[in-house]
Amino acid sequence: MTIRDILQQKREEILNLAAQHGASNIRIFGSVARDEEREDRVCNCWLKSEIIS
């Protein structure tokens, strides 16, 4: 199973967890986004965070 497969399988769980912590607009970039993923690379994520203090 690839990282992309795992992300697709757990998409709703990831989005719900992010929303619980004030994060949105989650994006994947780098090797996973380019379909060049390998086991020795990481999954790069970008997100928007609303921090309220």
PyMOL CGO cylinders between C-alpha atoms (Angstrom):
from pymol import cmd
from pymol.cgo import CYLINDER

trace = [
    CYLINDER, 0.00, 0.00, 0.00, 1.42, 3.38, -0.99, 0.3, 1, 1, 1, 1, 1, 1,
    CYLINDER, 1.42, 3.38, -0.99, 1.30, 6.63, 0.97, 0.3, 1, 1, 1, 1, 1, 1,
    CYLINDER, 1.30, 6.63, 0.97, -1.16, 7.94, -1.61, 0.3, 1, 1, 1, 1, 1, 1,
    CYLINDER, -1.16, 7.94, -1.61, -3.41, 4.90, -0.99, 0.3, 1, 1, 1, 1, 1, 1,
    CYLINDER, -3.41, 4.90, -0.99, -3.30, 5.47, 2.76, 0.3, 1, 1, 1, 1, 1, 1,
    CYLINDER, -3.30, 5.47, 2.76, -4.10, 9.17, 2.37, 0.3, 1, 1, 1, 1, 1, 1,
    CYLINDER, -4.10, 9.17, 2.37, -7.07, 8.38, 0.15, 0.3, 1, 1, 1, 1, 1, 1,
    CYLINDER, -7.07, 8.38, 0.15, -8.32, 5.69, 2.52, 0.3, 1, 1, 1, 1, 1, 1,
    CYLINDER, -8.32, 5.69, 2.52, -8.03, 7.95, 5.58, 0.3, 1, 1, 1, 1, 1, 1,
    CYLINDER, -8.03, 7.95, 5.58, -9.01, 11.23, 3.88, 0.3, 1, 1, 1, 1, 1, 1,
    CYLINDER, -9.01, 11.23, 3.88, -12.16, 11.92, 5.94, 0.3, 1, 1, 1, 1, 1, 1,
    CYLINDER, -12.16, 11.92, 5.94, -10.42, 10.98, 9.18, 0.3, 1, 1, 1, 1, 1, 1,
    CYLINDER, -10.42, 10.98, 9.18, -7.52, 13.33, 8.38, 0.3, 1, 1, 1, 1, 1, 1,
    CYLINDER, -7.52, 13.33, 8.38, -9.86, 16.20, 7.45, 0.3, 1, 1, 1, 1, 1, 1,
    CYLINDER, -9.86, 16.20, 7.45, -11.95, 15.72, 10.60, 0.3, 1, 1, 1, 1, 1, 1,
    CYLINDER, -11.95, 15.72, 10.60, -8.89, 15.60, 12.84, 0.3, 1, 1, 1, 1, 1, 1,
    CYLINDER, -8.89, 15.60, 12.84, -7.44, 18.71, 11.20, 0.3, 1, 1, 1, 1, 1, 1,
    CYLINDER, -7.44, 18.71, 11.20, -10.73, 20.59, 11.61, 0.3, 1, 1, 1, 1, 1, 1,
    CYLINDER, -10.73, 20.59, 11.61, -10.85, 19.67, 15.32, 0.3, 1, 1, 1, 1, 1, 1,
    CYLINDER, -10.85, 19.67, 15.32, -7.50, 21.43, 15.69, 0.3, 1, 1, 1, 1, 1, 1,
    CYLINDER, -7.50, 21.43, 15.69, -8.35, 24.50, 13.60, 0.3, 1, 1, 1, 1, 1, 1,
    CYLINDER, -8.35, 24.50, 13.60, -6.56, 23.41, 10.43, 0.3, 1, 1, 1, 1, 1, 1,
    CYLINDER, -6.56, 23.41, 10.43, -7.99, 23.52, 6.91, 0.3, 1, 1, 1, 1, 1, 1,
    CYLINDER, -7.99, 23.52, 6.91, -6.99, 23.65, 3.25, 0.3, 1, 1, 1, 1, 1, 1,
    CYLINDER, -6.99, 23.65, 3.25, -4.69, 20.65, 3.58, 0.3, 1, 1, 1, 1, 1, 1,
    CYLINDER, -4.69, 20.65, 3.58, -2.44, 20.04, 0.59, 0.3, 1, 1, 1, 1, 1, 1,
    CYLINDER, -2.44, 20.04, 0.59, 0.10, 17.35, -0.29, 0.3, 1, 1, 1, 1, 1, 1,
    CYLINDER, 0.10, 17.35, -0.29, 3.22, 18.34, -2.22, 0.3, 1, 1, 1, 1, 1, 1,
    CYLINDER, 3.22, 18.34, -2.22, 6.59, 16.89, -3.13, 0.3, 1, 1, 1, 1, 1, 1,
    CYLINDER, 6.59, 16.89, -3.13, 7.26, 13.33, -4.24, 0.3, 1, 1, 1, 1, 1, 1,
    CYLINDER, 7.26, 13.33, -4.24, 3.84, 11.97, -3.21, 0.3, 1, 1, 1, 1, 1, 1,
    CYLINDER, 3.84, 11.97, -3.21, 2.02, 14.67, -5.21, 0.3, 1, 1, 1, 1, 1, 1,
    CYLINDER, 2.02, 14.67, -5.21, 4.25, 13.97, -8.23, 0.3, 1, 1, 1, 1, 1, 1,
    CYLINDER, 4.25, 13.97, -8.23, 3.64, 10.19, -7.97, 0.3, 1, 1, 1, 1, 1, 1,
    CYLINDER, 3.64, 10.19, -7.97, 7.35, 9.71, -7.24, 0.3, 1, 1, 1, 1, 1, 1,
    CYLINDER, 7.35, 9.71, -7.24, 7.03, 8.48, -3.67, 0.3, 1, 1, 1, 1, 1, 1,
    CYLINDER, 7.03, 8.48, -3.67, 9.55, 6.06, -2.22, 0.3, 1, 1, 1, 1, 1, 1,
    CYLINDER, 9.55, 6.06, -2.22, 9.81, 4.39, 1.17, 0.3, 1, 1, 1, 1, 1, 1,
    CYLINDER, 9.81, 4.39, 1.17, 12.80, 6.53, 2.14, 0.3, 1, 1, 1, 1, 1, 1,
    CYLINDER, 12.80, 6.53, 2.14, 10.95, 9.84, 1.58, 0.3, 1, 1, 1, 1, 1, 1,
    CYLINDER, 10.95, 9.84, 1.58, 8.46, 11.75, 3.69, 0.3, 1, 1, 1, 1, 1, 1,
    CYLINDER, 8.46, 11.75, 3.69, 4.96, 12.95, 2.87, 0.3, 1, 1, 1, 1, 1, 1,
    CYLINDER, 4.96, 12.95, 2.87, 4.99, 16.77, 2.70, 0.3, 1, 1, 1, 1, 1, 1,
    CYLINDER, 4.99, 16.77, 2.70, 1.81, 18.49, 3.83, 0.3, 1, 1, 1, 1, 1, 1,
    CYLINDER, 1.81, 18.49, 3.83, 0.76, 22.12, 3.85, 0.3, 1, 1, 1, 1, 1, 1,
    CYLINDER, 0.76, 22.12, 3.85, -2.22, 23.42, 5.79, 0.3, 1, 1, 1, 1, 1, 1,
    CYLINDER, -2.22, 23.42, 5.79, -3.87, 26.61, 6.93, 0.3, 1, 1, 1, 1, 1, 1,
    CYLINDER, -3.87, 26.61, 6.93, -4.15, 26.99, 10.69, 0.3, 1, 1, 1, 1, 1, 1,
    CYLINDER, -4.15, 26.99, 10.69, -6.38, 29.34, 12.64, 0.3, 1, 1, 1, 1, 1, 1,
    CYLINDER, -6.38, 29.34, 12.64, -4.74, 29.86, 16.01, 0.3, 1, 1, 1, 1, 1, 1,
    CYLINDER, -4.74, 29.86, 16.01, -6.90, 31.70, 18.48, 0.3, 1, 1, 1, 1, 1, 1,
    CYLINDER, -6.90, 31.70, 18.48, -5.38, 32.70, 21.80, 0.3, 1, 1, 1, 1, 1, 1,
]
cmd.load_cgo(trace, "trace")
